[in-house]
Amino acid sequence: MLWVNCIGFLAALSVLASFCMTTMVPLRTLALTSNVLFSLYGLVGHIYPVLVLHVILMPINLTKLIELRSHALGHRNRRTHCGVVTRGEHDIGRLKQMKQENEKCRGQDTACY
């Protein structure tokens, strides 16, 4: 098997693995990996539609990943304020209160997750 085909198979496996992700940061990281591998595969194998597609998708995935990381680092307090249930907050009264906070938050200019 040619090494070019190995790159293609690695790219395909990274796409398959991204479908198994349950959280967005690992999904976007694997998507970026597949973009790089498919771009390389398209370039070396002269498969230009694959190359063009993944060159276009790469900055999109990179931008989304940067946004996710900045939200994760800078907005932890806002997330809890906007109704994300954290460990130990599973009682009914707290859930009702968080639902009310979430509805208030929707009217503001902040992102609720």
Beta strands, then each sheet from edge to edge (+ up, - down):
end
